[in-house]
């Protein structure tokens, strides 16, 4: 879940709202009896959570081959194989890191807008960049980046 939130907010510029009040956080299954997918399926059964998790979970599942320290893995605790598949709300499917990269490239304009915004926040220290840019259309930096033959 944390990874999906990070991808949405830092690569696609769509940070989800915080969880509704009174919703219990997921407790890590230190015994390894359930996968993160199984835990999130139970979590999504709460309608208050399902709306955001439709956007978050498929992106996070695509990165599940990376363990919490960033090491590659193919199974959880040498038992259950990892399922990195997911379906985005628009119907596109993703399975693993390579397909997540492909999806990000398909959303290149959105990715570039987010990158430019992050660079502006970093360079100015002004977190209100998004509200300042609303209504102004794509920034010149974004247009220039789109016009360049940049590596993908």
C-alpha positions in Angstrom: 0.0 0.0 0.0 2.8 2.4 0.9 4.4 1.8 -2.5 1.2 2.5 -4.4 0.6 5.7 -2.5 4.2 6.7 -3.3 3.8 6.0 -7.1 0.5 7.9 -7.2 1.9 11.0 -5.4 5.5 11.1 -6.6 5.3 9.9 -10.1 1.7 10.6 -11.2 0.9 13.7 -9.1 -2.2 12.3 -7.5 -1.6 12.0 -3.7 -4.6 10.1 -2.2 -6.5 11.6 0.7 -5.6 10.4 4.2 -7.6 7.4 5.4 -11.1 8.2 6.9 -11.2 8.6 10.7 -11.8 5.4 12.5 -10.3 3.1 9.9 -7.8 0.7 11.4 -4.4 0.6 9.9 -3.2 -2.7 8.4 -1.1 -4.6 10.9 1.9 -6.4 9.3 1.5 -10.1 9.3 4.8 -11.0 11.0 3.9 -14.7 11.0 3.7 -14.8 7.2 0.3 -16.4 7.2 -1.3 -14.0 4.7 0.1 -12.0 1.8 -0.2 -8.3 1.5 -2.8 -8.9 -1.3 -4.9 -11.0 1.1 -4.7 -8.4 3.8 -5.6 -5.6 1.4 -8.6 -7.6 0.1 -10.0 -7.6 3.6 -9.2 -3.9 4.0 -11.0 -3.1 0.7 -14.2 -4.8 2.0 -14.7 -1.5 3.9 -16.4 0.8 1.4 -14.7 3.8 2.9 -11.3 2.2 2.0 -12.2 0.7 -1.4 -12.5 3.9 -3.3 -8.9 4.9 -2.8 -7.5 1.4 -2.8 -8.8 0.9 -6.4 -6.1 3.4 -7.4 -3.4 2.5 -4.9 -3.2 -1.3 -4.8 -2.5 -2.2 -8.4 0.5 0.1 -8.5 1.8 -1.3 -5.2 1.3 -4.9 -6.2 3.4 -4.2 -9.3 6.4 -3.6 -7.0 5.9 -6.5 -4.6 8.9 -8.4 -6.0 11.0 -5.9 -4.0 11.2 -6.7 -0.3 11.1 -3.9 2.3 14.9 -3.4 1.9 14.7 -3.3 -2.0 16.0 -6.8 -2.6 14.4 -8.9 -5.3 12.3 -11.8 -4.2 10.0 -14.2 -5.9 8.2 -15.6 -2.9 7.0 -14.4 0.5 9.1 -16.2 3.2 10.0 -19.0 0.8 6.4 -20.1 0.7 3.8 -18.3 -1.3 4.7 -17.0 -4.8 4.3 -13.2 -5.3 1.4 -12.1 -7.5 2.4 -8.7 -9.0 -0.7 -8.4 -11.2 -3.3 -5.7 -10.9 -6.0 -3.9 -12.9 -6.2 -0.2 -12.9 -9.5 1.6 -12.7 -9.4 2.4 -16.4 -9.1 -1.3 -17.2 -5.4 -1.4 -18.0 -3.5 -4.3 -16.5 -0.1 -4.4 -14.9 2.1 -7.3 -13.9 5.4 -6.4 -12.3 7.9 -3.6 -12.5 8.5 -3.7 -16.3 4.8 -3.3 -17.0 4.5 -0.5 -14.4 7.3 1.3 -16.3 5.3 0.8 -19.5 2.2 2.3 -17.9 4.1 5.3 -16.6 5.4 5.9 -20.2 1.8 5.7 -21.5 1.0 8.4 -19.0 4.0 10.5 -20.0 2.3 13.9 -19.9 1.0 13.2 -16.4 4.4 11.9 -15.3 6.2 15.0 -16.7 3.7 17.4 -15.1 4.4 15.7 -11.8 8.1 15.8 -12.3 8.0 19.5 -13.2 5.9 20.2 -10.1 8.3 18.3 -7.8 11.3 20.2 -9.3 9.5 23.6 -8.8 8.6 22.7 -5.2 12.2 21.6 -4.6 13.7 24.7 -6.2 11.4 27.3 -4.7 10.5 25.7 -1.4 6.9 26.6 -2.1 4.5 23.7 -1.6 1.7 25.7 -3.1 3.0 25.3 -6.6 0.0 23.1 -7.7 -2.5 25.8 -6.6 -0.5 28.5 -8.3 -0.3 26.5 -11.5 -4.0 25.6 -11.6 -5.6 27.2 -14.5 -2.3 28.1 -16.2 -2.1 24.9 -18.3 1.1 23.0 -18.8 4.2 24.8 -17.7 6.8 25.8 -20.3 9.2 23.3 -18.7 6.7 20.5 -19.2 6.1 21.5 -22.8 9.9 21.6 -23.4 10.4 18.2 -21.8 7.7 16.8 -24.0 9.3 18.3 -27.1 12.7 16.9 -26.4 13.8 13.5 -27.6 14.3 12.4 -24.0 15.3 8.8 -23.2 12.5 6.5 -22.0 
